[in-house]
Amino acid sequence: MRRFQLLALSCAVVSLLLVAPSVATAADGRIELSLTIAKGAPLTASQQWLPVLDEVGFSSTRISSDVPENPLEISKGGTDANPSYRVNGILTASGDVLLPPGRKFSQSDKRGMKEWIRALRAQGPEGTSGVKLPFGLTKAQFEEARKDFRTAVTAKTKGGDPAAMLKEITRGLTNPVVVEADAQRALAESGAVRDEFQGLAIGTAVAALVRPAGLVLRPRANNGRIEYIISDGRGAGENWPIGWASKEGSGKLVPTLLEKEETQDVEVPLAAALEEIQTRVGVPFVYDYNGMATIGVDLASAKSQMKAGQIYYGRLLTRMLTQAKLKYEVRQDDAGRPFLWIATIR
């Protein structure tokens, strides 16, 4: 690796060391910064930068002419629960600070440096790249969450208390579930669980279970560990989806949608008809009750007019749902199992 030429000061080789009072709690972990002075750096840059680096949140800062083997590097110490980091950076000829993996900051960009530190604490070295990752997680953390959420729900949920069902189906997760206080109240007031999530992956089931209460599931990194937050859906942030879209066609994912059914000229209750079709199709149906409420659709009272003839189940579903301003979409849960998402057309 290229070694940077150093600025020779008239008085001697510079070796400034400042151990700032720690601004991080023990839970946050220490971040120790060591800056190498590049050739041509302003004579006063070191003194000007020290208070800035202290203010933005580095636990200690060392600025010197010593060139480490890796001038741009982050090394991790401590434990997984309470990590600490040693950061090698460069005080450049332009008077800026260069931090791994190549992020340049001016003295006026305190906000950017604080974000860099926050990302390092929350996501580890991967978070300092500036690349936006889902839910603010590192790639490894995101994959860990997906693996956690792939487990199938074993308990029957329909008709159960939503708070009790949430606790039951998340019991085996590797990482903790945190239900915010407002979310606890919303769950208690949302009524019995209306869908059967048994057999669906936990991530998909939880996201669907809390939606009627106006809540969402959001993984987040906290001091390097993952936790799953149940919170008000109106808050800013990404939400764990109720299933994932697939590039494969609906008929390939759910071949029974291409099977035919004999129908008659008759008006039927929509809810009962959907239950019967779900049995024939053989995959779970999950409903967007929130969206239906916004357009005044009540499955319990909605009717659907059927016509005599033979028709594919997929087309039959489309015809019945369209009359209620609804549609279906084949999605896959976190384990890749298909299900039908019933939602409003708009």
C-alpha positions as semicolon CSV with decimal commas, in nm:
position;residue;x (nm);y (nm);z (nm)
1;M;0,000;0,000;0,000
2;R;0,125;0,346;-0,085
3;R;0,290;0,523;0,208
4;F;0,206;0,891;0,242
5;Q;0,490;1,143;0,255
6;L;0,475;1,333;0,579
7;L;0,493;1,700;0,658
8;A;0,828;1,786;0,822
9;L;0,786;2,062;1,075
10;S;1,077;2,287;1,161
11;C;1,065;2,211;1,532
12;A;1,076;1,829;1,493
13;V;0,864;1,544;1,374
14;V;0,511;1,612;1,489
15;S;0,354;1,369;1,727
16;L;0,041;1,514;1,881
17;L;-0,170;1,302;2,110
18;L;-0,503;1,392;2,264
19;V;-0,712;1,156;2,471
20;A;-1,041;1,341;2,490
21;P;-1,288;1,291;2,775
22;S;-1,510;1,003;2,667
23;V;-1,839;1,119;2,519
24;A;-1,968;0,765;2,465
25;T;-2,137;0,546;2,718
26;A;-2,006;0,201;2,790
27;A;-2,289;0,058;2,581
28;D;-2,185;0,275;2,283
29;G;-1,825;0,151;2,291
30;R;-1,509;0,348;2,223
31;I;-1,401;0,479;1,884
32;E;-1,033;0,574;1,888
33;L;-0,907;0,777;1,591
34;S;-0,549;0,791;1,467
35;L;-0,477;1,043;1,188
36;T;-0,166;1,045;0,971
37;I;-0,054;1,390;0,851
38;A;-0,008;1,392;0,473
39;K;0,259;1,599;0,296
40;G;0,148;1,958;0,250
41;A;-0,115;1,962;0,523
42;P;-0,162;2,313;0,674
43;L;0,059;2,378;0,977
44;T;-0,239;2,467;1,196
45;A;-0,467;2,187;1,079
46;S;-0,389;1,954;1,368
47;Q;-0,477;2,208;1,637
48;Q;-0,793;2,311;1,451
49;W;-0,914;1,955;1,405
50;L;-0,867;1,826;1,759
51;P;-1,165;2,008;1,918
52;V;-1,384;1,924;1,616
53;L;-1,307;1,553;1,641
54;D;-1,373;1,565;2,014
55;E;-1,709;1,736;1,957
56;V;-1,840;1,494;1,693
57;G;-1,793;1,195;1,921
58;F;-1,456;1,023;1,889
59;S;-1,352;0,880;2,225
60;S;-0,989;0,976;2,169
61;T;-0,787;1,127;1,886
62;R;-0,420;1,095;1,791
63;I;-0,266;1,304;1,511
64;S;0,091;1,221;1,417
65;S;0,347;1,181;1,142
66;D;0,366;0,807;1,198
67;V;0,240;0,609;0,900
68;P;0,064;0,283;0,994
69;E;0,071;-0,018;0,765
70;N;-0,289;0,057;0,667
71;P;-0,351;0,435;0,672
72;L;-0,725;0,385;0,603
73;E;-0,858;0,104;0,818
74;I;-1,110;0,016;1,088
75;S;-1,026;-0,261;1,333
76;K;-1,277;-0,399;1,578
77;G;-1,218;-0,488;1,942
78;G;-1,429;-0,550;2,249
79;T;-1,720;-0,792;2,230
80;D;-2,014;-0,834;1,996
81;A;-2,242;-0,689;2,263
82;N;-2,008;-0,396;2,334
83;P;-1,769;-0,346;2,042
84;S;-1,493;-0,086;2,024
85;Y;-1,313;0,041;1,714
86;R;-0,971;0,174;1,617
87;V;-0,989;0,397;1,312
88;N;-0,693;0,497;1,095
89;G;-0,748;0,809;0,885
90;I;-0,553;1,079;0,704
91;L;-0,524;1,455;0,754
92;T;-0,493;1,549;0,386
93;A;-0,292;1,821;0,212
94;S;-0,615;2,016;0,163
95;G;-0,676;2,019;0,538
96;D;-0,963;1,772;0,526
97;V;-0,993;1,443;0,715
98;L;-1,017;1,122;0,517
99;L;-1,185;0,830;0,697
100;P;-1,236;0,469;0,583
101;P;-1,331;0,356;0,329
102;G;-1,254;0,692;0,163
103;R;-1,502;0,944;0,304
104;K;-1,364;1,300;0,309
105;F;-1,485;1,555;0,565
106;S;-1,418;1,924;0,610
107;Q;-1,414;2,091;0,951
108;S;-1,758;2,238;0,884
109;D;-1,912;1,898;0,809
110;K;-1,970;1,800;1,172
111;R;-2,308;1,655;1,090
112;G;-2,160;1,422;0,831
113;M;-1,894;1,300;1,070
114;K;-2,152;1,237;1,342
115;E;-2,352;1,030;1,093
116;W;-2,036;0,837;1,005
117;I;-1,976;0,761;1,373
118;R;-2,341;0,669;1,427
119;A;-2,329;0,431;1,130
120;L;-2,009;0,270;1,260
121;R;-2,164;0,211;1,602
122;A;-2,491;0,079;1,462
123;Q;-2,367;-0,126;1,166
124;G;-1,996;-0,179;1,211
125;P;-1,739;-0,099;0,939
126;E;-1,985;-0,186;0,660
127;G;-2,203;0,106;0,765
128;T;-1,932;0,365;0,692
129;S;-1,942;0,308;0,316
130;G;-2,225;0,558;0,274
131;V;-2,425;0,297;0,082
132;K;-2,786;0,286;0,198
133;L;-2,873;-0,063;0,319
134;P;-3,223;-0,192;0,403
135;F;-3,344;-0,080;0,745
136;G;-3,003;0,069;0,820
137;L;-2,860;-0,281;0,860
138;T;-2,539;-0,422;0,727
139;K;-2,565;-0,694;0,465
140;A;-2,483;-0,954;0,728
141;Q;-2,745;-0,816;0,969
142;F;-3,010;-0,805;0,697
143;E;-2,941;-1,168;0,609
144;E;-2,954;-1,256;0,978
145;A;-3,300;-1,098;1,005
146;R;-3,422;-1,278;0,693
147;K;-3,295;-1,609;0,830
148;D;-3,471;-1,540;1,161
149;F;-3,796;-1,458;0,983
150;R;-3,800;-1,771;0,762
151;T;-3,919;-2,000;1,041
152;A;-4,279;-2,111;0,993
153;V;-4,553;-2,018;1,239
154;T;-4,670;-2,333;1,418
155;A;-4,952;-2,187;1,630
156;K;-5,306;-2,133;1,506
157;T;-5,376;-1,759;1,505
158;K;-5,726;-1,693;1,372
159;G;-5,955;-1,564;1,646
160;G;-5,671;-1,518;1,894
161;D;-5,578;-1,210;2,092
162;P;-5,328;-1,016;1,874
163;A;-5,085;-0,934;2,156
164;A;-5,085;-1,294;2,277
165;M;-5,046;-1,427;1,922
166;L;-4,759;-1,188;1,853
167;K;-4,579;-1,312;2,163
168;E;-4,648;-1,674;2,077
169;I;-4,530;-1,672;1,715
170;T;-4,214;-1,468;1,787
171;R;-4,111;-1,680;2,085
172;G;-3,842;-1,868;1,892
173;L;-3,674;-1,573;1,722
174;T;-3,302;-1,529;1,777
175;N;-3,331;-1,153;1,827
176;P;-3,567;-0,969;2,065
177;V;-3,903;-0,816;1,970
178;V;-3,971;-0,471;2,117
179;V;-4,334;-0,353;2,115
180;E;-4,351;0,021;2,174
181;A;-4,596;0,149;2,436
182;D;-4,833;0,307;2,183
183;A;-4,821;-0,012;1,977
184;Q;-4,920;-0,221;2,278
185;R;-5,233;-0,010;2,323
186;A;-5,317;-0,025;1,952
187;L;-5,285;-0,405;1,951
188;A;-5,512;-0,434;2,254
189;E;-5,781;-0,231;2,074
190;S;-5,754;-0,395;1,731
191;G;-5,979;-0,696;1,795
192;A;-5,919;-1,065;1,735
193;V;-5,680;-1,186;1,466
194;R;-5,884;-1,235;1,149
195;D;-5,644;-1,444;0,940
196;E;-5,482;-1,783;0,987
197;F;-5,106;-1,744;0,970
198;Q;-5,014;-2,098;1,065
199;G;-4,757;-2,223;0,813
200;L;-4,649;-1,878;0,696
201;A;-4,301;-1,747;0,770
202;I;-4,277;-1,547;1,093
203;G;-4,166;-1,219;0,932
204;T;-4,458;-1,215;0,688
205;A;-4,703;-1,325;0,957
206;V;-4,596;-1,060;1,207
207;A;-4,609;-0,781;0,947
208;A;-4,963;-0,889;0,852
209;L;-5,080;-0,952;1,209
210;V;-4,995;-0,600;1,333
211;R;-5,117;-0,414;1,022
212;P;-5,488;-0,399;1,122
213;A;-5,375;-0,210;1,433
214;G;-5,196;0,046;1,213
215;L;-4,858;-0,097;1,313
216;V;-4,549;-0,211;1,126
217;L;-4,249;-0,436;1,181
218;R;-3,907;-0,268;1,159
219;P;-3,574;-0,441;1,221
220;R;-3,302;-0,210;1,348
221;A;-2,943;-0,231;1,466
222;N;-2,878;-0,133;1,827
223;N;-2,515;-0,132;1,939
224;G;-2,429;-0,388;1,675
225;R;-2,718;-0,621;1,757
226;I;-3,054;-0,658;1,583
227;E;-3,392;-0,603;1,742
228;Y;-3,739;-0,612;1,588
229;I;-3,953;-0,308;1,661
230;I;-4,334;-0,303;1,644
231;S;-4,431;0,062;1,603
232;D;-4,685;0,305;1,460
233;G;-4,691;0,279;1,082
234;R;-4,720;0,655;1,046
235;G;-4,364;0,705;1,166
236;A;-4,080;0,754;0,920
237;G;-3,880;0,452;0,817
238;E;-3,886;0,132;0,612
239;N;-4,135;-0,140;0,698
240;W;-4,081;-0,513;0,673
241;P;-4,307;-0,617;0,385
242;I;-4,604;-0,851;0,399
243;G;-4,440;-1,093;0,160
244;W;-4,214;-1,036;-0,136
245;A;-4,287;-0,994;-0,504
246;S;-4,162;-1,267;-0,735
247;K;-4,044;-1,260;-1,095
248;E;-4,212;-1,597;-1,149
249;G;-4,565;-1,602;-1,285
250;S;-4,864;-1,657;-1,059
251;G;-4,950;-1,986;-1,232
252;K;-4,602;-2,121;-1,172
253;L;-4,604;-2,029;-0,804
254;V;-4,962;-2,146;-0,749
255;P;-5,047;-2,397;-1,026
256;T;-5,397;-2,453;-0,884
257;L;-5,492;-2,103;-1,004
258;L;-5,493;-2,255;-1,353
259;E;-5,739;-2,529;-1,262
260;K;-6,101;-2,489;-1,372
261;E;-6,416;-2,467;-1,163
262;E;-6,781;-2,512;-1,266
263;T;-6,991;-2,211;-1,160
264;Q;-7,358;-2,116;-1,165
265;D;-7,559;-1,796;-1,203
266;V;-7,581;-1,704;-0,838
267;E;-7,501;-1,426;-0,592
268;V;-7,283;-1,543;-0,305
269;P;-7,138;-1,388;0,012
270;L;-6,785;-1,281;-0,083
271;A;-6,619;-1,391;0,243
272;A;-6,764;-1,742;0,224
273;A;-6,673;-1,775;-0,142
274;L;-6,312;-1,669;-0,074
275;E;-6,283;-1,923;0,206
276;E;-6,402;-2,197;-0,026
277;I;-6,164;-2,093;-0,305
278;Q;-5,875;-2,075;-0,057
279;T;-5,943;-2,437;0,033
280;R;-5,942;-2,536;-0,335
281;V;-5,631;-2,332;-0,426
282;G;-5,440;-2,461;-0,123
283;V;-5,236;-2,155;-0,021
284;P;-5,302;-1,897;0,254
285;F;-5,505;-1,585;0,179
286;V;-5,392;-1,272;0,368
287;Y;-5,611;-0,961;0,363
288;D;-5,536;-0,590;0,370
289;Y;-5,813;-0,496;0,612
290;N;-5,676;-0,144;0,654
291;G;-5,700;-0,074;0,283
292;M;-6,050;-0,222;0,266
293;A;-6,165;0,002;0,549
294;T;-6,050;0,311;0,359
295;I;-6,287;0,231;0,070
296;G;-6,569;0,099;0,287
297;V;-6,543;-0,270;0,193
298;D;-6,662;-0,520;0,456
299;L;-6,595;-0,878;0,353
300;A;-6,860;-1,008;0,591
301;S;-7,139;-0,820;0,414
302;A;-7,002;-0,796;0,056
303;K;-7,170;-0,999;-0,219
304;S;-7,037;-1,130;-0,548
305;Q;-7,230;-1,224;-0,862
306;M;-7,114;-1,544;-1,032
307;K;-7,197;-1,656;-1,386
308;A;-7,260;-2,006;-1,514
309;G;-6,973;-2,177;-1,691
310;Q;-6,623;-2,314;-1,646
311;I;-6,354;-2,073;-1,534
312;Y;-6,000;-2,085;-1,402
313;Y;-5,967;-2,018;-1,030
314;G;-5,736;-1,727;-1,098
315;R;-5,986;-1,562;-1,330
316;L;-6,273;-1,643;-1,096
317;L;-6,092;-1,470;-0,811
318;T;-6,025;-1,166;-1,026
319;R;-6,391;-1,144;-1,131
320;M;-6,523;-1,177;-0,777
321;L;-6,273;-0,939;-0,617
322;T;-6,311;-0,672;-0,886
323;Q;-6,680;-0,637;-0,796
324;A;-6,567;-0,529;-0,447
325;K;-6,286;-0,305;-0,586
326;L;-6,030;-0,559;-0,471
327;K;-5,755;-0,762;-0,637
328;Y;-5,521;-1,045;-0,552
329;E;-5,145;-1,070;-0,588
330;V;-4,933;-1,381;-0,549
331;R;-4,647;-1,310;-0,309
332;Q;-4,387;-1,522;-0,136
333;D;-4,326;-1,524;0,238
334;D;-3,978;-1,498;0,390
335;A;-3,919;-1,868;0,328
336;G;-4,031;-1,847;-0,036
337;R;-4,372;-2,007;0,021
338;P;-4,649;-1,853;-0,193
339;F;-4,965;-1,692;-0,059
340;L;-5,233;-1,458;-0,196
341;W;-5,239;-1,098;-0,082
342;I;-5,593;-0,956;-0,113
343;A;-5,589;-0,576;-0,130
344;T;-5,770;-0,279;-0,283
345;I;-5,730;-0,212;-0,655
346;R;-5,594;0,136;-0,603
